[in-house]
């Protein structure tokens, strides 16, 4: 469906000429048969591209039924796009280099550049950006140029499963250049499923004309068997991270038990929040709804806003499960809760009245 542009849009008209007006078959000068129109949004403003579509006038020429000139529009945008390359690159860079969310991209375009795009449209453009980026990363010419000064390659393979029951994404990565070669989602880790990935890595190494010096993995049975067959004589080392996790399993089990005990001692967060919100609702008036300032000052003066902040901080701490074998989650939780306890004690010493009584009761 064609996009309906506002009638009052001030378009910047750009007429695109054909670089070579001569026919590539017969050498005669081509004539303008029609004009193609493409409207896009750019950071410079809305642009109306007018493409001159050329055709050879010689009926006996093979190019008589072909038109030329649309390729000029590709320097501005891809066919059926409603944004130019500048906005497209801006979206991709901020999404994948700065990790902006789709709503954040949408609001920034609207606030800073007055460009209105739906979240669905932004997601479609980001998917195109991913496809183009993946194609560039796997381009044989660029890849060979990247490894010109590299004598050998070191490869690793590992599986990433976002949720149980879903496909596992197996990633083959080259460690010398810190570069992901390719990835593929597989339903199982059987040898027959893994073999095409290892064979593909062997083909990539041959294409680059670089020997494989080392393989690193978690040494699943399928990895061990397939790498030994496809790369005879190449050392296969156990991943240091997996080795450390296996070695730390007894300690991590104790750490997990300690987390459960700490969570059991922290009760009543939701009850405290309900009491605070109930007090705020009871003291809200129509004038406070209009002005907002007096209720906020009263709320902060009684220390209730601080209580909600502490509740949010503690909830974030007990729900944090990040951390590796060198810094287990239970240890991080204990340290963070200790900091919260020290902060509460400092506030109780410095504040008086309602703050002291409410913090002490909490």
Secondary structure as the mmCIF struct_conf table of DSSP 4:
data_model
#
loop_
_struct_conf.conf_type_id
_struct_conf.id
_struct_conf.beg_label_comp_id
_struct_conf.beg_label_asym_id
_struct_conf.beg_label_seq_id
_struct_conf.end_label_comp_id
_struct_conf.end_label_asym_id
_struct_conf.end_label_seq_id
TURN_TY1_P TURN_TY1_P1 UNK A 7 UNK A 8
STRN STRN1 UNK A 12 UNK A 16
HELX_LH_PP_P HELX_LH_PP_P1 UNK A 17 UNK A 18
BEND BEND1 UNK A 19 UNK A 19
STRN STRN2 UNK A 22 UNK A 22
TURN_TY1_P TURN_TY1_P2 UNK A 24 UNK A 26
HELX_LH_PP_P HELX_LH_PP_P2 UNK A 28 UNK A 28
STRN STRN3 UNK A 29 UNK A 29
HELX_LH_PP_P HELX_LH_PP_P3 UNK A 30 UNK A 30
STRN STRN4 UNK A 31 UNK A 42
TURN_TY1_P TURN_TY1_P3 UNK A 43 UNK A 44
STRN STRN5 UNK A 45 UNK A 55
TURN_TY1_P TURN_TY1_P4 UNK A 59 UNK A 60
BEND BEND2 UNK A 61 UNK A 61
HELX_RH_3T_P HELX_RH_3T_P1 UNK A 62 UNK A 65
STRN STRN6 UNK A 68 UNK A 68
HELX_RH_3T_P HELX_RH_3T_P2 UNK A 70 UNK A 75
TURN_TY1_P TURN_TY1_P5 UNK A 76 UNK A 76
TURN_TY1_P TURN_TY1_P6 UNK A 79 UNK A 80
BEND BEND3 UNK A 82 UNK A 82
STRN STRN7 UNK A 83 UNK A 83
HELX_RH_AL_P HELX_RH_AL_P1 UNK A 85 UNK A 96
TURN_TY1_P TURN_TY1_P7 UNK A 97 UNK A 97
BEND BEND4 UNK A 98 UNK A 98
HELX_RH_AL_P HELX_RH_AL_P2 UNK A 102 UNK A 113
HELX_RH_AL_P HELX_RH_AL_P3 UNK A 119 UNK A 137
TURN_TY1_P TURN_TY1_P8 UNK A 138 UNK A 138
HELX_RH_AL_P HELX_RH_AL_P4 UNK A 140 UNK A 146
TURN_TY1_P TURN_TY1_P9 UNK A 147 UNK A 149
BEND BEND5 UNK A 151 UNK A 151
STRN STRN8 UNK A 152 UNK A 160
BEND BEND6 UNK A 162 UNK A 163
TURN_TY1_P TURN_TY1_P10 UNK A 164 UNK A 165
BEND BEND7 UNK A 166 UNK A 166
HELX_LH_PP_P HELX_LH_PP_P4 UNK A 167 UNK A 167
STRN STRN9 UNK A 168 UNK A 174
TURN_TY1_P TURN_TY1_P11 UNK A 175 UNK A 178
STRN STRN10 UNK A 179 UNK A 186
BEND BEND8 UNK A 187 UNK A 187
HELX_RH_AL_P HELX_RH_AL_P5 UNK A 191 UNK A 208
TURN_TY1_P TURN_TY1_P12 UNK A 209 UNK A 209
STRN STRN11 UNK A 211 UNK A 217
HELX_RH_AL_P HELX_RH_AL_P6 UNK A 221 UNK A 230
BEND BEND9 UNK A 231 UNK A 231
TURN_TY1_P TURN_TY1_P13 UNK A 232 UNK A 233
STRN STRN12 UNK A 235 UNK A 238
HELX_LH_PP_P HELX_LH_PP_P5 UNK A 239 UNK A 239
HELX_RH_AL_P HELX_RH_AL_P7 UNK A 240 UNK A 247
TURN_TY1_P TURN_TY1_P14 UNK A 248 UNK A 248
HELX_RH_AL_P HELX_RH_AL_P8 UNK A 249 UNK A 265
HELX_RH_AL_P HELX_RH_AL_P9 UNK A 269 UNK A 282
TURN_TY1_P TURN_TY1_P15 UNK A 283 UNK A 283
HELX_RH_AL_P HELX_RH_AL_P10 UNK A 286 UNK A 291
HELX_RH_AL_P HELX_RH_AL_P11 UNK A 293 UNK A 301
TURN_TY1_P TURN_TY1_P16 UNK A 302 UNK A 303
HELX_RH_AL_P HELX_RH_AL_P12 UNK A 304 UNK A 318
TURN_TY1_P TURN_TY1_P17 UNK A 319 UNK A 319
TURN_TY1_P TURN_TY1_P18 UNK A 325 UNK A 326
BEND BEND10 UNK A 327 UNK A 327
HELX_RH_AL_P HELX_RH_AL_P13 UNK A 329 UNK A 350
TURN_TY1_P TURN_TY1_P19 UNK A 353 UNK A 353
HELX_RH_AL_P HELX_RH_AL_P14 UNK A 354 UNK A 361
#
